[in-house]
Amino acid sequence: MELQLWHIWCICGVIFCIIEMFTPVMFFLNLGLACFIAALPAALGWDLMYQVLTFAVFAAVFLLWLRPFLIQKKNGDKPETIEMYAGKTAKVIETVTSENGRIAVFGEEWQAKSLNGEVIEKGSYAKIVKNDSIVMYVVPLE
């Protein structure tokens, strides 16, 4: 069986898709799709120049239009930290004061400070009220 040019375009498309699986940056997928589309003119017997032009045009279109859409879909609408943690109960793993402390919530450890200046002892529970960057502000759980 003789390897034809459209086979090579398809093989390149598969290789780009495999690379995308290992580096999920939504870049190589676009090149892979452009390779599959460039295989069509190759299968129709068009000149190599038109195949490369087809690849270049579709790669550019996919990178400029499809990639931002795919990245948005991949990332989704992730809630901001405060939306995700506000109102949740956290275990105090290091005594929390108005200056420092540590809490655990959802299996993650965070720096914490007491919002109202109360001391929250290690081993007790606190409610997360707000956050400032990587610091959670908590009040004692009643």
VEXMARNU-482864 format. One record per residue: residue number from 1; residue in three letters; x, y, z negated of N, C-alpha, C, O in turn. Coordinates in steps of 0.2 Angstrom, whole numbers. Example, Ala and Ser with C-alpha at 12.3 -4.5 7.8 and 13.67 -1.06 7.14 Angstrom:
// VEXMARNU-482864
{node 1,ala,{66,-28,-39},{62,-22,-39},{66,-16,-39},{71,-17,-42}},
{node 2,ser,{64,-11,-35},{68,-5,-36},{64,0,-39},{67,6,-40}},
// end
This chain:
// VEXMARNU-482864
{node 1,met,{4,-6,0},{0,0,0},{4,6,0},{9,7,-4}},
{node 2,glu,{3,11,4},{7,17,5},{4,22,1},{-2,23,0}},
{node 3,leu,{9,26,-3},{7,31,-7},{6,37,-3},{10,40,0}},
{node 4,gln,{-1,40,-3},{-2,46,0},{-2,52,-4},{-1,51,-10}},
{node 5,leu,{-2,58,-1},{-1,64,-4},{-7,65,-9},{-5,68,-15}},
{node 6,trp,{-13,63,-8},{-18,64,-13},{-17,60,-19},{-20,62,-24}},
{node 7,his,{-14,54,-18},{-12,50,-24},{-8,54,-29},{-8,54,-35}},
{node 8,ile,{-3,57,-26},{2,61,-30},{-1,67,-33},{0,68,-39}},
{node 9,trp,{-6,70,-30},{-10,75,-34},{-14,73,-39},{-14,75,-45}},
{node 10,cys,{-17,67,-38},{-21,64,-44},{-16,61,-49},{-18,62,-55}},
{node 11,ile,{-10,58,-48},{-6,56,-53},{-3,62,-57},{-3,62,-63}},
{node 12,cys,{-2,68,-54},{0,74,-57},{-5,76,-62},{-4,79,-67}},
{node 13,gly,{-12,76,-59},{-17,78,-63},{-18,74,-70},{-19,76,-75}},
{node 14,val,{-17,67,-69},{-17,63,-75},{-11,64,-80},{-13,64,-86}},
{node 15,ile,{-6,66,-77},{0,67,-81},{-1,74,-85},{0,74,-91}},
{node 16,phe,{-4,79,-82},{-6,85,-85},{-11,84,-91},{-10,87,-96}},
{node 17,cys,{-16,80,-89},{-21,78,-94},{-18,74,-100},{-20,76,-106}},
{node 18,ile,{-13,70,-99},{-10,66,-105},{-6,71,-109},{-6,71,-115}},
{node 19,ile,{-2,76,-105},{2,81,-109},{-3,85,-113},{-1,87,-119}},
{node 20,glu,{-9,87,-111},{-13,91,-115},{-16,87,-121},{-17,90,-126}},
{node 21,met,{-16,80,-121},{-18,77,-127},{-13,77,-132},{-15,77,-138}},
{node 22,phe,{-7,78,-130},{-1,78,-135},{0,85,-137},{3,86,-143}},
{node 23,thr,{-2,90,-133},{-1,97,-135},{-7,101,-134},{-8,104,-128}},
{node 24,pro,{-12,100,-138},{-19,103,-137},{-19,111,-137},{-21,114,-141}},
{node 25,val,{-16,114,-131},{-16,121,-131},{-21,123,-125},{-21,129,-124}},
{node 26,met,{-24,119,-122},{-29,121,-117},{-25,124,-111},{-28,128,-108}},
{node 27,phe,{-19,122,-110},{-16,125,-104},{-15,119,-99},{-17,120,-93}},
{node 28,phe,{-12,114,-101},{-11,108,-96},{-17,105,-93},{-17,103,-87}},
{node 29,leu,{-23,106,-97},{-29,103,-94},{-31,107,-88},{-34,104,-83}},
{node 30,asn,{-30,113,-88},{-32,118,-82},{-28,116,-76},{-30,115,-70}},
{node 31,leu,{-21,114,-77},{-17,112,-72},{-19,105,-69},{-19,104,-63}},
{node 32,gly,{-21,101,-74},{-23,94,-72},{-30,95,-67},{-30,91,-62}},
{node 33,leu,{-34,99,-69},{-40,100,-65},{-39,103,-58},{-42,101,-53}},
{node 34,ala,{-34,108,-58},{-32,111,-52},{-29,105,-47},{-30,105,-41}},
{node 35,cys,{-25,101,-50},{-22,95,-46},{-27,91,-43},{-27,89,-37}},
{node 36,phe,{-32,89,-47},{-38,85,-45},{-41,88,-39},{-43,85,-34}},
{node 37,ile,{-42,95,-39},{-46,99,-34},{-41,99,-28},{-43,99,-22}},
{node 38,ala,{-35,100,-29},{-30,100,-23},{-29,93,-20},{-27,93,-14}},
{node 39,ala,{-31,88,-23},{-31,82,-20},{-36,81,-14},{-36,77,-10}},
{node 40,leu,{-42,85,-15},{-47,85,-10},{-44,87,-3},{-45,83,2}},
{node 41,pro,{-41,93,-2},{-38,95,4},{-33,90,7},{-32,89,13}},
{node 42,ala,{-29,87,2},{-24,82,4},{-28,76,7},{-25,73,12}},
{node 43,ala,{-33,74,4},{-37,68,6},{-40,69,13},{-41,65,17}},
{node 44,leu,{-42,76,15},{-44,78,21},{-39,79,26},{-41,80,32}},
{node 45,gly,{-33,78,24},{-27,79,29},{-25,86,31},{-22,87,35}},
{node 46,trp,{-27,90,26},{-25,97,27},{-17,98,26},{-14,93,23}},
{node 47,asp,{-14,103,28},{-7,104,28},{-5,105,21},{-9,108,17}},
{node 48,leu,{1,104,19},{3,105,12},{3,112,9},{2,113,3}},
{node 49,met,{4,117,14},{3,124,12},{-4,125,9},{-4,129,4}},
{node 50,tyr,{-9,123,12},{-16,124,10},{-17,120,3},{-21,122,-1}},
{node 51,gln,{-14,114,3},{-15,110,-4},{-12,114,-10},{-15,115,-15}},
{node 52,val,{-6,117,-8},{-2,121,-14},{-6,127,-15},{-7,129,-21}},
{node 53,leu,{-9,130,-10},{-13,136,-11},{-19,135,-15},{-21,139,-19}},
{node 54,thr,{-22,129,-13},{-28,127,-17},{-27,126,-24},{-30,128,-28}},
{node 55,phe,{-21,123,-25},{-19,121,-32},{-18,128,-36},{-20,129,-41}},
{node 56,ala,{-14,133,-33},{-12,139,-36},{-19,143,-37},{-19,146,-43}},
{node 57,val,{-23,143,-33},{-29,147,-34},{-33,145,-39},{-36,148,-44}},
{node 58,phe,{-35,138,-39},{-39,135,-45},{-35,135,-51},{-38,136,-57}},
{node 59,ala,{-29,134,-51},{-25,135,-58},{-26,142,-61},{-27,142,-67}},
{node 60,ala,{-25,147,-57},{-26,154,-59},{-33,155,-62},{-34,158,-67}},
{node 61,val,{-38,153,-58},{-45,154,-60},{-46,150,-66},{-49,153,-71}},
{node 62,phe,{-44,144,-67},{-45,140,-73},{-42,143,-79},{-44,143,-84}},
{node 63,leu,{-35,145,-78},{-32,148,-84},{-35,155,-86},{-35,157,-92}},
{node 64,leu,{-37,159,-81},{-40,165,-83},{-48,165,-85},{-50,169,-89}},
{node 65,trp,{-51,160,-83},{-58,160,-84},{-60,154,-89},{-63,155,-94}},
{node 66,leu,{-58,148,-87},{-60,142,-91},{-56,141,-98},{-59,139,-103}},
{node 67,arg,{-49,143,-98},{-45,142,-104},{-48,146,-110},{-49,143,-115}},
{node 68,pro,{-50,152,-109},{-53,156,-115},{-59,153,-117},{-61,153,-123}},
{node 69,phe,{-63,150,-113},{-69,147,-115},{-68,140,-118},{-71,139,-123}},
{node 70,leu,{-63,137,-116},{-61,130,-119},{-58,132,-126},{-60,128,-131}},
{node 71,ile,{-54,137,-127},{-51,138,-133},{-57,140,-138},{-57,138,-144}},
{node 72,gln,{-61,144,-136},{-67,146,-140},{-71,140,-143},{-73,140,-148}},
{node 73,lys,{-72,136,-138},{-76,130,-140},{-72,125,-144},{-75,122,-149}},
{node 74,lys,{-66,125,-143},{-61,121,-148},{-61,123,-155},{-62,120,-160}},
{node 75,asn,{-60,130,-155},{-60,133,-162},{-67,134,-165},{-67,134,-171}},
{node 76,gly,{-72,135,-161},{-79,135,-164},{-79,142,-168},{-75,146,-168}},
{node 77,asp,{-85,142,-172},{-86,148,-176},{-84,146,-183},{-88,144,-187}},
{node 78,lys,{-78,146,-185},{-75,144,-191},{-77,150,-196},{-76,156,-195}},
{node 79,pro,{-80,148,-202},{-82,153,-206},{-76,156,-209},{-70,153,-210}},
{node 80,glu,{-76,163,-211},{-71,166,-215},{-70,163,-222},{-74,159,-224}},
{node 81,thr,{-64,163,-224},{-62,160,-231},{-68,162,-236},{-70,158,-240}},
{node 82,ile,{-69,168,-237},{-74,170,-242},{-81,167,-241},{-84,165,-246}},
{node 83,glu,{-83,166,-235},{-89,163,-233},{-89,156,-235},{-94,153,-237}},
{node 84,met,{-83,153,-234},{-83,146,-235},{-82,144,-243},{-85,139,-245}},
{node 85,tyr,{-79,148,-247},{-77,147,-253},{-82,151,-258},{-82,149,-264}},
{node 86,ala,{-85,156,-256},{-89,160,-261},{-94,156,-264},{-98,153,-261}},
{node 87,gly,{-95,157,-271},{-100,153,-274},{-98,146,-276},{-102,143,-279}},
{node 88,lys,{-93,143,-274},{-91,136,-275},{-88,136,-282},{-85,140,-285}},
{node 89,thr,{-88,130,-284},{-85,128,-291},{-78,125,-290},{-77,121,-286}},
{node 90,ala,{-74,128,-294},{-67,126,-293},{-64,123,-300},{-66,126,-305}},
{node 91,lys,{-60,118,-300},{-57,116,-306},{-50,120,-307},{-46,121,-303}},
{node 92,val,{-50,122,-313},{-44,126,-315},{-38,121,-317},{-39,117,-321}},
{node 93,ile,{-33,122,-313},{-27,117,-314},{-21,121,-317},{-16,118,-319}},
{node 94,glu,{-22,127,-318},{-17,131,-322},{-21,137,-325},{-24,141,-321}},
{node 95,thr,{-20,138,-331},{-24,143,-335},{-24,150,-330},{-19,153,-328}},
{node 96,val,{-31,152,-329},{-32,158,-325},{-33,164,-330},{-37,164,-334}},
{node 97,thr,{-29,170,-328},{-29,176,-332},{-30,181,-327},{-31,180,-321}},
{node 98,ser,{-31,187,-329},{-31,193,-324},{-25,194,-320},{-25,198,-315}},
{node 99,glu,{-20,191,-322},{-13,191,-318},{-12,185,-313},{-9,186,-308}},
{node 100,asn,{-13,179,-316},{-11,173,-312},{-15,167,-314},{-19,168,-319}},
{node 101,gly,{-14,162,-310},{-17,155,-312},{-18,152,-305},{-17,154,-300}},
{node 102,arg,{-21,145,-306},{-21,141,-300},{-28,137,-301},{-30,135,-306}},
{node 103,ile,{-31,136,-295},{-38,133,-295},{-37,127,-289},{-33,128,-285}},
{node 104,ala,{-41,122,-290},{-42,118,-284},{-49,117,-282},{-54,117,-286}},
{node 105,val,{-50,118,-276},{-57,117,-273},{-56,114,-266},{-52,115,-262}},
{node 106,phe,{-60,109,-264},{-60,105,-258},{-54,102,-257},{-51,101,-251}},
{node 107,gly,{-50,100,-263},{-44,97,-262},{-38,101,-261},{-32,99,-259}},
{node 108,glu,{-39,108,-261},{-34,113,-259},{-32,117,-266},{-37,118,-270}},
{node 109,glu,{-26,119,-266},{-24,123,-272},{-24,130,-270},{-21,131,-264}},
{node 110,trp,{-26,134,-274},{-26,142,-272},{-24,145,-278},{-25,143,-284}},
{node 111,gln,{-20,151,-277},{-19,156,-283},{-26,159,-285},{-30,160,-281}},
{node 112,ala,{-26,160,-291},{-32,163,-294},{-31,168,-299},{-26,168,-303}},
{node 113,lys,{-36,173,-299},{-36,178,-305},{-43,179,-307},{-48,178,-304}},
{node 114,ser,{-43,180,-314},{-50,181,-317},{-52,188,-315},{-49,193,-315}},
{node 115,leu,{-58,188,-312},{-61,194,-310},{-63,199,-316},{-62,205,-315}},
{node 116,asn,{-65,196,-321},{-67,201,-327},{-62,201,-332},{-64,203,-338}},
{node 117,gly,{-56,198,-331},{-51,198,-336},{-51,193,-341},{-47,193,-346}},
{node 118,glu,{-56,189,-341},{-57,183,-346},{-51,178,-344},{-49,177,-339}},
{node 119,val,{-49,174,-350},{-45,169,-349},{-49,162,-348},{-53,161,-352}},
{node 120,ile,{-47,159,-342},{-51,152,-341},{-46,147,-342},{-41,147,-338}},
{node 121,glu,{-47,143,-346},{-42,137,-348},{-41,132,-343},{-46,130,-339}},
{node 122,lys,{-35,129,-343},{-34,123,-339},{-39,117,-340},{-40,116,-346}},
{node 123,gly,{-41,114,-335},{-46,109,-336},{-53,111,-335},{-58,107,-335}},
{node 124,ser,{-54,117,-336},{-61,120,-336},{-63,121,-329},{-59,120,-324}},
{node 125,tyr,{-69,123,-328},{-72,125,-321},{-73,132,-320},{-75,136,-325}},
{node 126,ala,{-72,135,-314},{-74,142,-313},{-78,143,-306},{-77,138,-302}},
{node 127,lys,{-81,148,-306},{-85,150,-300},{-81,155,-296},{-79,160,-298}},
{node 128,ile,{-80,154,-289},{-76,158,-285},{-81,164,-283},{-87,163,-280}},
{node 129,val,{-79,170,-284},{-83,176,-282},{-81,179,-276},{-85,181,-272}},
{node 130,lys,{-74,180,-275},{-72,183,-269},{-65,181,-268},{-62,178,-272}},
{node 131,asn,{-62,183,-262},{-55,182,-261},{-51,188,-258},{-55,192,-255}},
{node 132,asp,{-45,189,-259},{-41,194,-256},{-35,190,-254},{-30,189,-257}},
{node 133,ser,{-35,189,-247},{-29,185,-244},{-29,178,-247},{-34,174,-245}},
{node 134,ile,{-24,176,-250},{-23,169,-253},{-25,169,-260},{-24,164,-263}},
{node 135,val,{-28,174,-263},{-29,174,-270},{-37,174,-271},{-41,178,-268}},
{node 136,met,{-39,169,-275},{-46,168,-276},{-48,172,-283},{-44,171,-288}},
{node 137,tyr,{-53,176,-283},{-55,179,-289},{-61,175,-292},{-66,173,-289}},
{node 138,val,{-60,173,-298},{-65,168,-301},{-68,171,-308},{-65,175,-311}},
{node 139,val,{-74,168,-310},{-77,170,-316},{-78,163,-320},{-79,158,-316}},
{node 140,pro,{-78,162,-326},{-79,156,-330},{-86,153,-328},{-91,157,-327}},
{node 141,leu,{-87,147,-327},{-93,144,-325},{-97,143,-332},{-94,140,-337}},
{node 142,glu,{-103,145,-332},{-107,145,-338},{-111,138,-338},{-115,137,-343}},
// end
